[in-house]
Amino acid sequence: MDLPAPPTNYPKSLSSIIFCRRHPDARAARRLGASAINNYASQRPFRPIVSSPRASAHDHHNHHHSLQQTAQPGPGRDRDRVVARSSAVVAPSPLLPPPLLLPEMPSPTIRRLNVTSPVPADIDIANSVEPLPIADIAAELGLRPEHCDLYGKYKAKVLLSVLDELKEQQDGYYVVVGGITPTPLGEGKSTTTVGLCQALGAFLDKKVVTCVRQPSQGPTFGIKGGAAGGGYSQVIPMDEFNLHMTGDIHAITAANNLLAAAIDTRIFHEASQSDKALFNRLCPANKEGKRRFADVMLRRLVKLGISKTDPNELTPDEVRHFARLDIDPESITWRRVMDVNDRFLRKITIGQGPDEKGMVRETGFDISVASEIMAVLALTTSLADMRERLGRMVIGNSKSGEPITADDLGVGGALTVLMKDAIHPTLMQTLEGTPVLVHAGPFANIAHGNSSIVADKIALKLVGKGGFVVTEAGFGADIGTEKFMDIKCRYSELMPQCAIIVATIRALKMHGGGPEVVAGKPLDHAYVSENVALVQAGCVNLAKHISNTRSYGVNVVVAINKFATDTEAEMDAVRDASLAAGAFDAVVCTHHAHGGKGAVDLGMAVQRACESQTEPLKFLYPLESSIKEKIESIARFYGASGVEYSEQAEKQIEMYTKQGFSNLPICMAKTQYSFSHVPSMKGAPTGFVLPIRDVRASIGAGFIYPLVGTMSTMPGLPTRPCFYEIDIDTTTGKVMGLS
C-alpha cells in the first residue's frame, strides 16, 4: 500500500528552526531565503549551551508560555541561565528581541505521522518517512558537535566525555519495559518502548530518550526478522538499525576471534618449546640487548605474586610459572563467533591442517551476540572499566585448576583497542523524531539481555530532571526485568522509578489454556474471537509478574498492547486483574497502529508512577550469599518449591567458589516461555523442582550463569528464512522486504 508522503516543509537546519522561533523578523527573512537568515544571524548571534531541562510539569496550567523562561537560581545553575521550551538554551544578550510569546509547541525535531489503516508493512512505513539529519536530533538533545562522531547522515556515536561534562546534572526518570511470559510471536515490548517514547516526546512535550539493544543480523535474515519496533512505532532508518549500524557487533566478532586464536596458538607453542625458549620469545631482547615486560605481562606477574619487573631477574621456577599457562584443552569455554545463523558451525574440529602438528580439538561457533564481550560491553561503566573486564575474562583453566584469563594470554589490551569505538552508544531516531540510543545486545538467556549501562547513564543526564529514559529488558519480566534489577542495576547503581509489563490478550488466552501458538502458523479461532473467561484465567501469569516486579520496590504499570481483534470486555478484564494484583495502573495502547498518539495514556500513567515513587530499590538476594542460595532465591521467585543440581553443576559451583567467584550475581539461563523450566507449563505454575544442568561463568562481564536446560547459542535458518523477502531497489537504493 502506498503511504502518504511525509511533510516536506521542515527546515533543513535545527538552528534555523530555533532561530526563527526566537526572532520575529527572522520569520519574514526566512520567507526571503536562507541568505536572509544568515545575514540576520550574523547580526544576532545564536549560542547553544548543553544540558537544558524543559519547563517543569507545574508550568502546564498556563495556556501559553514564553519560549524562553529564566530558570530559578539553584545548585548548579547560573542565575542568568535561560531555559527554552525547545530544550535548546541561549545566553541572554542585549541584541536579542524580547522573548516571543507563542502557544505551546513541541520540539522542532518532532514530526506528525499520517497513519493509515490497515497498518502497512514495517519497511514501507519506515521508507515513507525521511529521517532528520542526526546532527539536528543531537542538537535538540543538547549535544554539541564535539560530543558526537557522525556515521553518515542518520547515525552518530555519542562520546562518553558527555558524562564528565554533565556529572552535576540531575538524572531524569528511569523506566524499564518488561513483559508477561510471551508467545513465540512476541508481545511487542520493543514496539511499546518506542511508542511510549514517541508519546512522551511528541505529544506530552517531555524530554525523552529511548535506550534499546542493537539487534543481531543473524535473526534478521532468519525467522525473527528485525528488532526496530513495528508499525508506527519504529527506530529509523530501519535497515541501518538492523544491519551493520556502526559496526559494534563486527568489532565484538573481531575481538572474540582474536582471543580464540590466541588460546589455540598458545597451546600450540607451549607444546613445542622449552620453558627457556618460550620465555625468550615472549620477552625478546631489543637491539641494545635489553629485555622488558609488556604492560600486560606485568598484570600476570602481579597475579602470580612476582614483584620483579626485570625479565633477567626471574628464577627458572618463576620463568616457568610466568611463561607456561599449561591450558587444559578440555576446560576451554571460549568459542569462535560470527553474526550469521549457521547451524553447521555449532560443533567443529580445528587443527586438522598439516602444519598444526596434530593439535586437534573439538570446538564450535556461537552467534556474535552470545560472546561474553557483548555482555562486557553492556555492563561496563567506562573505558577503564571495560579494559579491566576484558582482561579478566576467563577462557578455561590450567591443568592445575587455575583460571586462565585474557590478560594471562597477553591480549586484554588488544581486545580493548578493537572495542574502543564500540563503547560509545549510537544515536538514532524514532519515526516521530524522538532520540534513541542503541547500544549492546547481549543474549537474554546466557547473558542479561539489556542494553548498555553507559547508554542509560548518558541518556539520564541528557534528559535531566523531569525527563524520561525508557529501556527494554529482554524476554518476560521473570528473566529480563529480574536481570535488569539484580545484575544491571547493581553495576550501574541506578534505580528505576517505574517498571512496565507489556501484556497482550493473545498471550493471556494462551496462559489461560488456549491452543498452542506456533510461529509461522495461523492463529486458532480462540485468539481472534472474544473469550473473557479465557483471558481471566490467563491473568494469573500477569498477576505473578506484577507481584514479582513490585517486590523490587518500583511502581508497575501494565501496558495492554491492543490488537485489532481484542474486545473492550477482554481489555477491561485485564485492567481489573492488573489493579487487583497491585499494579499502579493498567492502560490500553494502540501505538502500533497510531504511533505515539496511541500511547499517550500510557505516557501519562508512567509519569504519575515515576512522580509517586518513594521506595528504595530492593534486590532479590545479597551478593554475599552462596551461589546455591542465590540460585534458590531466584527459583522461589519463579514459583519453584526446590532446586535439583546435577553432578556437573555441583562440580562447577565448587570450582567457582574455590576460585573466588561466589560473590557474583546470578544470570539464570532458562526458557522464556514459562516461569518453570518446561515451556509447556503455562500460567503461573508452582511446586515444581528447578533442575540445574550445569553452571558456567562470565567472569569479565561479572556473573555466574546456571543452565536450566539446553541453551542454543547458534541459531539455525528455517526452511524459508526472512532473506527471501529482502531485496533492494537498484534505482533508489531503498531496502525492500525487511521486517
C-alpha positions in Angstrom: 0.0 0.0 0.0 1.3 3.5 -0.9 1.7 5.7 2.1 1.2 9.5 2.1 4.4 11.3 1.6 6.0 12.8 4.7 5.8 16.5 5.3 8.4 18.4 3.3 8.3 21.7 5.0 10.8 21.0 7.8 13.6 23.5 7.8 16.9 21.8 7.0 18.8 23.2 9.9 17.8 22.8 13.5 19.4 26.1 14.4 17.2 27.9 11.8 14.1 26.4 13.5 15.0 27.6 16.9 16.4 30.9 15.5 13.0 31.6 13.7 11.1 30.9 16.9 13.1 33.5 18.8 13.2 36.3 16.3 10.0 37.6 14.7 12.0 39.4 12.0 13.7 36.2 11.1 10.3 34.6 10.2 9.9 37.2 7.5 13.6 36.7 6.5 13.0 33.0 6.2 10.4 33.6 3.5 13.1 35.5 1.6 15.5 32.6 1.6 18.4 31.2 3.6 20.7 34.1 2.7 18.5 36.5 4.6 18.5 34.2 7.6 22.3 34.0 7.5 22.6 37.8 7.3 20.2 38.2 10.2 22.0 35.6 12.2 25.4 37.3 11.7 23.9 40.3 13.5 22.1 38.3 16.2 24.4 35.6 17.4 22.9 32.2 18.4 24.8 30.4 21.1 23.6 26.9 22.1 24.6 25.6 25.5 24.5 21.9 26.6 22.1 20.4 29.1 18.8 22.3 29.1 15.9 20.9 31.0 12.4 21.6 29.7 9.9 23.5 31.6 8.5 21.6 34.6 5.2 20.0 34.7 3.7 22.5 37.1 4.0 25.2 34.4 1.4 23.5 32.2 -1.5 25.3 33.8 -0.6 28.4 31.7 -2.2 28.1 28.2 0.8 29.8 26.6 4.4 30.2 27.5 7.3 32.3 26.5 9.7 30.1 24.6 12.4 31.5 26.9 12.0 31.1 30.6 14.5 32.2 33.1 15.4 29.3 35.5 15.3 30.0 39.2 18.7 30.2 40.9 19.7 26.9 42.4 22.5 24.4 42.8 24.5 24.0 39.6 22.6 26.8 37.8 23.7 30.2 36.6 21.4 32.9 37.8 21.0 34.2 34.3 20.5 30.9 32.5 17.6 31.0 30.0 15.7 27.7 29.6 14.0 27.2 26.2 10.9 25.1 25.7 12.6 23.6 22.7 15.3 22.3 25.1 17.9 24.4 23.5 19.4 27.3 25.5 20.5 30.7 24.5 22.5 33.1 26.6 20.8 36.4 27.3 22.1 39.2 25.0 21.1 42.9 24.7 20.9 42.3 20.9 18.1 39.8 21.3 14.5 41.0 20.9 12.1 40.5 23.8 11.0 36.9 24.5 8.5 35.7 21.9 5.1 34.6 23.3 3.7 31.7 21.3 1.3 28.8 22.0 2.8 25.6 23.4 4.9 23.9 20.7 6.7 20.6 20.6 10.3 20.1 19.9 11.3 21.3 16.4 12.6 17.8 15.5 9.2 16.2 16.2 7.1 15.1 13.2 3.5 14.2 12.9 2.6 10.9 11.2 -0.1 10.4 8.7 -1.3 7.0 9.8 -3.3 4.7 7.6 -5.4 1.6 8.2 -4.8 -1.2 7.8 -1.2 -0.7 9.0 1.2 -1.1 6.1 4.4 -3.3 6.3 7.0 -2.1 8.7 9.6 -1.4 5.9 7.0 0.6 3.9 6.3 2.8 6.9 10.0 3.2 7.6 10.7 4.1 4.0 7.8 6.6 3.9 9.5 8.9 6.4 12.6 10.9 5.6 14.7 10.8 8.8 16.0 14.1 10.1 19.8 14.7 10.0 21.1 13.1 13.1 23.0 16.3 13.8 19.6 18.0 14.4 18.5 15.3 16.7 21.7 15.6 18.7 21.5 19.4 18.9 17.9 19.2 20.2 19.1 16.8 22.8 21.7 19.3 23.9 24.7 17.7 22.3 27.4 19.8 20.7 29.4 18.6 17.6 32.4 17.7 19.7 30.2 15.3 21.7 29.4 13.1 18.6 31.1 11.2 15.8 28.9 11.1 12.7 28.4 7.8 10.9 26.7 9.0 7.8 23.7 11.3 7.8 21.4 9.4 10.2 23.7 7.8 12.9 26.2 9.2 15.3 28.3 7.9 18.2 27.8 9.8 21.4 31.1 10.1 23.2 31.5 9.1 26.9 33.0 12.5 27.6 29.4 13.8 27.8 29.2 12.1 31.2 32.1 14.1 32.6 30.6 17.4 31.4 27.1 16.6 32.8 28.2 14.9 36.0 26.4 17.7 38.1 23.2 17.3 36.1 20.4 15.6 37.9 19.1 12.4 36.3 15.7 12.0 34.7 13.2 9.3 35.5 14.3 5.8 34.7 11.7 3.3 33.2 12.2 -0.4 32.3 9.9 -2.2 29.9 9.4 -6.0 30.5 6.5 -8.2 29.6 4.4 -11.2 30.6 5.6 -14.7 29.6 5.5 -14.4 25.8 4.1 -16.5 22.9 6.6 -17.4 20.2 5.3 -14.4 18.3 6.4 -11.9 20.9 4.1 -9.4 22.7 5.5 -6.1 21.5 8.0 -4.9 24.1 10.2 -3.1 21.6 7.2 -1.5 19.8 5.8 -0.4 23.2 9.1 1.0 24.3 9.3 3.1 21.1 5.6 4.1 21.1 5.8 5.2 24.8 8.8 7.4 24.0 7.1 8.9 21.0 4.1 9.7 23.2 6.3 11.3 25.9 8.3 13.4 23.4 6.0 14.1 20.6 2.7 14.5 22.5 3.4 15.1 26.1 6.3 17.5 25.5 8.8 15.6 27.7 12.5 15.3 27.1 12.9 11.6 26.5 15.5 9.1 25.2 14.8 5.5 24.2 17.6 3.0 25.1 17.4 -0.3 23.2 19.7 -3.2 22.3 21.4 -3.5 18.9 19.9 -6.4 17.0 21.9 -9.3 15.6 21.7 -9.6 11.8 21.5 -13.4 12.1 17.9 -13.4 13.3 17.1 -10.5 10.9 17.8 -12.8 8.0 16.4 -15.9 9.8 13.0 -16.4 11.3 12.6 -13.5 13.7 13.2 -10.5 11.4 14.4 -7.2 12.7 14.0 -5.5 16.1 13.3 -1.9 15.3 9.8 -1.9 16.7 6.8 -2.1 14.4 4.0 -0.3 12.7 4.1 3.4 13.5 6.5 2.9 16.5 9.9 2.2 15.0 13.5 3.2 15.1 14.7 4.6 11.7 16.4 4.2 9.3 15.2 0.6 10.0 17.6 -1.0 7.6 20.6 0.7 9.1 19.3 -0.2 12.6 19.0 -3.9 11.8 22.1 -4.3 9.6 25.7 -3.3 10.5 24.7 0.0 12.1 28.0 1.5 13.4 29.9 -1.8 13.4 29.8 -2.6 17.1 28.9 -6.3 16.5 31.7 -6.6 13.9 34.1 -5.2 16.5 32.9 -7.8 19.0 33.3 -10.6 16.4 36.9 -9.5 15.7 37.9 -9.2 19.3 36.3 -12.5 20.3 38.0 -14.4 17.4 41.4 -12.8 18.2 41.1 -14.2 21.7 40.1 -17.6 20.3 43.2 -17.6 18.0 45.4 -16.6 21.0 44.2 -19.6 23.0 45.0 -22.3 20.4 48.2 -20.6 19.4 49.4 -20.5 23.0 48.7 -24.2 23.4 50.5 -24.9 20.1 53.7 -23.0 21.0 53.8 -24.3 24.6 53.7 -27.9 23.3 56.7 -27.5 21.2 59.1 -25.2 23.2 61.1 -25.4 26.4 60.4 -23.0 29.3 63.5 -21.0 28.4 62.8 -20.8 24.7 59.2 -19.8 25.3 60.3 -17.1 27.8 62.9 -15.8 25.3 60.3 -15.4 22.6 57.8 -13.8 24.9 60.4 -11.3 26.2 62.8 -10.9 23.4 65.9 -8.7 23.6 65.8 -5.4 21.7 68.6 -4.0 19.5 70.5 -3.0 22.6 70.2 -6.5 24.1 67.7 -5.4 26.8 64.6 -7.3 27.7 61.4 -5.8 29.0 57.9 -7.0 30.1 55.0 -5.6 28.1 52.5 -3.8 30.3 50.0 -6.7 30.1 52.7 -9.1 31.3 53.1 -7.1 34.5 49.5 -7.9 35.2 50.3 -11.6 35.1 53.3 -11.1 37.3 51.1 -9.5 39.9 48.6 -12.3 39.7 51.5 -14.8 40.3 52.8 -12.8 43.2 56.1 -11.9 41.5 57.2 -8.4 42.3 60.1 -8.3 39.8 59.9 -6.1 36.8 63.2 -7.0 35.1 62.9 -10.2 33.0 66.6 -11.0 33.7 65.9 -11.3 37.4 63.3 -14.1 37.2 64.4 -17.5 38.6 63.9 -20.6 36.5 60.9 -21.5 38.5 59.4 -18.0 38.1 60.2 -18.2 34.3 58.2 -21.4 34.1 55.2 -20.1 36.0 55.2 -16.9 34.0 55.6 -18.3 30.5 53.8 -21.6 30.7 50.0 -21.3 31.0 49.5 -25.0 30.7 45.9 -24.6 29.5 43.7 -27.7 29.8 42.1 -28.1 26.3 39.1 -29.9 27.9 38.4 -26.9 30.1 38.2 -24.2 27.3 34.9 -22.5 27.2 35.8 -19.8 24.7 34.3 -20.4 21.2 34.6 -18.5 17.9 31.6 -16.3 16.8 30.0 -14.9 13.7 26.9 -12.8 13.1 25.1 -15.3 10.9 22.7 -18.1 11.8 24.6 -21.2 10.7 23.7 -24.5 12.4 26.6 -26.4 10.8 29.1 -24.5 12.8 27.7 -25.4 16.2 30.3 -28.2 16.5 33.5 -28.3 14.5 37.0 -29.8 14.7 40.0 -27.5 14.4 43.7 -28.1 13.9 43.4 -30.5 11.1 45.9 -28.7 8.8 49.2 -30.3 8.0 51.2 -27.6 9.9 49.3 -27.8 13.2 51.3 -30.9 14.4 48.2 -32.9 15.3 46.8 -30.2 17.7 43.2 -31.2 17.0 40.3 -30.4 19.3 36.6 -30.0 19.1 35.0 -26.6 19.5 32.3 -24.6 17.7 30.8 -21.2 16.8 28.3 -19.1 18.6 26.4 -16.2 17.2 28.3 -13.0 17.9 25.9 -11.5 20.4 26.4 -14.6 22.6 30.0 -13.6 23.1 31.0 -12.6 26.6 32.5 -9.5 25.1 29.0 -8.3 24.2 27.9 -8.8 27.9 31.1 -6.9 28.9 30.1 -4.0 26.6 26.6 -3.9 28.1 27.8 -3.8 31.7 30.9 -1.7 31.5 30.8 1.8 33.0 33.9 3.4 31.4 36.8 2.7 29.1 39.0 1.8 32.0 36.3 -0.5 33.4 36.0 -2.2 30.0 39.8 -2.7 29.9 39.7 -4.5 33.3 36.6 -6.6 32.4 38.1 -7.7 29.1 41.4 -8.6 30.7 39.8 -10.7 33.4 37.6 -12.8 31.1 38.3 -16.5 31.9 38.7 -18.8 28.9 39.3 -22.0 30.8 41.6 -23.5 33.4 45.2 -24.6 33.7 45.7 -28.3 34.3 46.2 -27.5 37.9 42.7 -25.8 38.1 43.7 -22.2 38.0 41.6 -19.8 35.9 43.3 -18.5 32.7 42.3 -15.0 31.6 42.7 -12.9 28.5 45.4 -10.9 30.3 47.3 -14.1 31.0 47.3 -14.6 27.3 48.5 -11.1 26.8 45.6 -10.0 24.7 43.4 -7.8 27.1 44.8 -4.5 25.8 44.4 -5.5 22.1 40.8 -6.5 22.7 40.1 -3.1 24.3 41.7 -1.4 21.2 39.3 -3.3 19.0 36.4 -2.2 21.2 37.4 1.4 21.8 34.8 2.8 19.4 32.1 0.3 20.2 31.9 1.6 23.8 30.2 4.7 22.5 26.4 4.4 22.1 24.8 5.1 18.7 22.3 7.9 18.4 19.3 7.3 16.1 15.7 8.5 16.0 12.1 7.2 16.0 9.5 7.8 13.3 8.3 10.8 15.2 11.7 12.3 15.7 12.5 11.4 19.3 16.1 10.4 20.1 17.2 6.8 20.5 20.4 5.4 22.0 21.2 2.0 20.6 23.9 0.1 22.4 24.9 -3.5 23.0 22.7 -6.6 22.5 23.6 -9.4 24.9 21.6 -12.7 24.8 18.8 -12.7 27.3 19.4 -16.3 28.5 23.1 -16.9 28.9 23.6 -13.2 29.5 21.3 -10.4 31.0 19.5 -9.2 27.8 19.6 -5.5 28.4 21.1 -2.5 26.6 24.2 -0.8 28.0 24.8 0.9 31.2 26.7 3.8 29.6 23.8 4.5 27.2 21.4 4.7 30.1 23.7 6.9 32.1 24.3 9.3 29.2 20.6 9.4 28.5 19.6 10.2 32.1 22.0 13.1 32.2 20.8 14.5 28.8 17.1 14.4 29.7 17.8 15.9 33.1 15.3 16.4 35.9 11.7 15.7 34.8 12.9 13.9 31.6 12.4 10.2 30.9 14.7 7.4 29.8 12.9 4.2 28.7 14.8 1.0 28.3 13.7 -2.5 27.3 14.6 -5.8 29.1 14.7 -9.0 27.0 12.1 -11.8 27.3 9.4 -11.8 30.1 9.8 -9.9 33.3 10.8 -13.1 35.1 14.0 -13.1 33.1 14.7 -9.6 31.6 13.4 -7.4 34.4 14.9 -9.7 37.1 18.3 -9.4 35.4 17.9 -5.7 34.9 17.4 -5.3 38.6 19.7 -7.8 40.1 22.6 -7.5 37.6 22.4 -4.3 35.6 21.3 -2.0 38.4 23.9 -3.5 40.8 26.7 -2.5 38.5 25.2 0.8 37.3 23.9 1.9 40.8 20.9 3.4 39.0 17.3 2.9 40.3 14.2 2.8 38.1 11.1 4.6 39.2 8.7 2.6 37.1 8.6 -0.9 35.5 6.2 -1.6 32.6 4.8 -5.0 31.9 3.6 -5.4 28.4 0.6 -7.8 28.0 -1.5 -9.0 25.1 -4.9 -10.6 25.0 -3.4 -13.3 22.8 -0.7 -14.3 25.3 -3.2 -14.2 28.2 -5.5 -16.5 26.4 -2.6 -18.9 25.8 -1.8 -18.9 29.6 -5.5 -19.4 30.3 -5.5 -22.7 28.5 -5.8 -21.7 24.9 -4.4 -23.7 22.0 -0.7 -23.8 21.2 0.7 -20.7 19.4 3.2 -21.6 16.8 5.3 -19.1 14.8 4.5 -19.3 11.1 1.1 -20.9 11.5 -2.3 -19.2 11.6 -3.8 -18.4 15.0 -6.5 -20.6 16.3 -10.1 -19.1 16.3 -9.9 -18.7 20.1 -7.3 -15.9 19.7 -9.4 -13.8 17.3 -12.8 -14.1 18.9 -14.0 -12.8 22.3 -13.4 -15.1 25.3 -13.3 -13.2 28.5 -13.2 -16.3 30.7 -10.0 -17.5 28.9 -8.4 -14.1 29.4 -9.3 -14.0 33.1 -7.8 -17.5 33.5 -4.6 -16.4 31.9 -4.3 -13.3 34.1 -2.7 -15.5 36.7 0.5 -15.1 34.7 0.2 -11.4 34.6 -0.5 -11.2 38.3 2.6 -13.2 39.1 4.8 -10.9 37.0 3.2 -7.8 38.8 3.8 -9.3 42.2 7.4 -10.3 41.3 8.2 -6.8 39.9 6.7 -5.0 42.8 9.0 -6.8 45.2 11.8 -4.7 43.9 10.1 -1.6 45.3 9.1 0.0 42.0 5.7 1.1 40.7 4.3 -1.3 38.0 2.3 -0.1 35.0 0.7 -2.6 32.7 0.6 -1.8 29.0 -2.2 -3.7 27.3 -0.9 -3.9 23.7 -4.2 -3.9 21.8 -4.7 -5.9 18.6 -7.5 -5.4 16.1 -9.4 -8.4 17.3 -9.3 -7.6 21.0 -12.6 -6.5 22.6 -13.4 -4.0 25.3 -14.7 -6.7 27.6 -11.4 -8.6 27.3 -9.3 -5.4 27.9 -11.5 -4.5 30.9 -10.8 -7.9 32.4 -7.1 -7.4 32.1 -7.2 -3.9 33.6 -9.3 -5.2 36.6 -6.9 -8.1 37.1 -3.9 -5.8 36.9 -5.2 -3.4 39.6 -6.2 -6.3 41.8 -2.7 -7.7 41.6 -1.2 -4.4 42.8 -0.3 -2.6 39.5 -0.1 1.2 39.8 -2.2 1.4 36.6 -3.1 -0.6 33.5 -3.5 1.2 30.2 -4.7 0.1 26.7 -2.2 1.1 24.0 -2.5 1.4 20.2 1.0 2.6 19.4 1.5 0.1 16.6 -1.5 1.5 14.7 -1.2 5.1 15.7 2.3 5.8 16.8 2.9 8.0 19.9 -0.7 9.2 19.9 -1.8 5.6 20.7 0.4 5.6 23.9 -0.4 9.0 25.4 -2.4 7.4 28.2 0.5 5.1 28.9 2.8 8.0 29.0 0.7 9.9 31.5 0.4 6.8 33.7 4.2 6.3 33.6 4.7 10.0 34.5 2.4 9.6 37.5 4.1 6.4 38.6 7.5 7.9 38.4 6.5 11.0 40.3 4.9 9.0 43.1 7.8 6.5 43.5 9.3 6.7 47.0 10.7 3.2 47.9 14.4 2.3 47.6 15.4 -0.4 45.2 15.3 -3.9 46.8 17.4 -6.7 45.3 16.3 -10.3 45.3 19.4 -11.5 47.1 22.6 -10.2 48.7 25.8 -10.8 46.8 27.4 -12.3 50.0 25.1 -15.3 49.8 26.5 -18.5 48.4 26.0 -19.4 44.7 23.3 -22.0 45.7 21.5 -19.6 48.0 21.2 -17.1 45.2 20.1 -19.7 42.7 17.4 -20.8 45.1 16.2 -17.3 45.7 15.5 -16.9 42.0 13.9 -20.3 41.8 11.4 -19.3 44.5 10.8 -16.1 42.5 9.7 -18.3 39.6 7.4 -20.3 41.9 9.6 -23.4 42.3 9.5 -25.5 45.5 13.1 -26.5 45.3 16.3 -26.9 43.1 18.0 -30.0 41.9 21.6 -29.9 40.9 23.3 -32.3 38.5 26.7 -33.7 39.4 28.3 -31.4 36.8 26.6 -28.4 38.3 27.8 -29.3 41.8 31.3 -29.7 40.5 31.2 -26.3 38.8 29.8 -24.5 41.8 32.5 -25.9 44.0 35.2 -24.8 41.5 33.9 -21.3 41.1 33.6 -20.9 44.9 37.2 -22.1 45.3 38.4 -19.7 42.6 36.8 -16.8 44.5 33.9 -16.1 42.2 31.0 -16.9 44.5 30.2 -13.2 45.2 29.0 -12.6 41.6 25.3 -12.1 40.8 23.4 -14.9 39.1 22.1 -14.9 35.5 19.7 -17.8 35.0 19.6 -19.3 31.5 16.2 -20.9 31.1 13.3 -20.9 28.7 11.4 -17.7 28.2 8.1 -19.5 27.6 7.3 -20.4 31.1 8.1 -19.5 34.7 9.4 -23.0 35.0 11.9 -25.0 33.0 9.2 -26.6 30.9 8.0 -24.4 28.0 4.5 -26.1 28.0 3.8 -25.2 31.7 1.8 -22.0 31.1 0.1 -19.6 33.5 1.9 -19.4 36.9 3.0 -22.9 37.8 4.1 -23.7 41.4 5.6 -26.6 43.2 8.0 -27.7 40.5 11.6 -28.5 41.2 14.0 -26.4 39.0 16.8 -28.6 37.6 20.3 -27.0 37.2 22.0 -29.0 34.5 25.3 -27.0 34.5 26.8 -23.8 35.9 29.1 -21.6 33.9 30.6 -18.1 34.4 31.2 -14.9 32.5 33.9 -13.5 34.9 34.7 -10.5 32.8 31.1 -9.5 32.4 30.6 -10.3 36.1 28.0 -13.0 36.6 27.5 -16.8 37.1 25.0 -18.4 34.7 23.3 -21.7 35.7 21.9 -23.6 32.8 18.3 -24.7 33.3 18.1 -27.0 30.3 19.9 -26.8 27.0 20.6 -23.4 25.5 21.4 -22.9 21.8 23.9 -20.2 21.2 24.0 -20.6 17.4 20.6 -20.3 15.8 19.8 -22.1 12.6 17.9 -21.0 9.5 14.3 -22.2 8.8 13.1 -23.7 5.6 12.0 -20.2 4.4 14.2 -17.6 6.0 13.4 -13.9 6.0 16.1 -13.3 3.4 13.7 -14.5 0.7 11.8 -11.2 1.0 14.8 -8.9 1.2 16.0 -7.0 -1.8 17.0 -3.6 -3.0 15.5 -1.1 -5.4 18.5 -0.6 -7.6 17.3 2.8 -8.8 16.7 4.4 -5.4 18.9 2.2 -3.2 15.9 1.6 -0.9 15.8 -1.7 1.0 12.7 -3.7 0.4 11.1 -6.6 2.4 13.0 -6.1 5.7 10.7 -6.9 8.6 
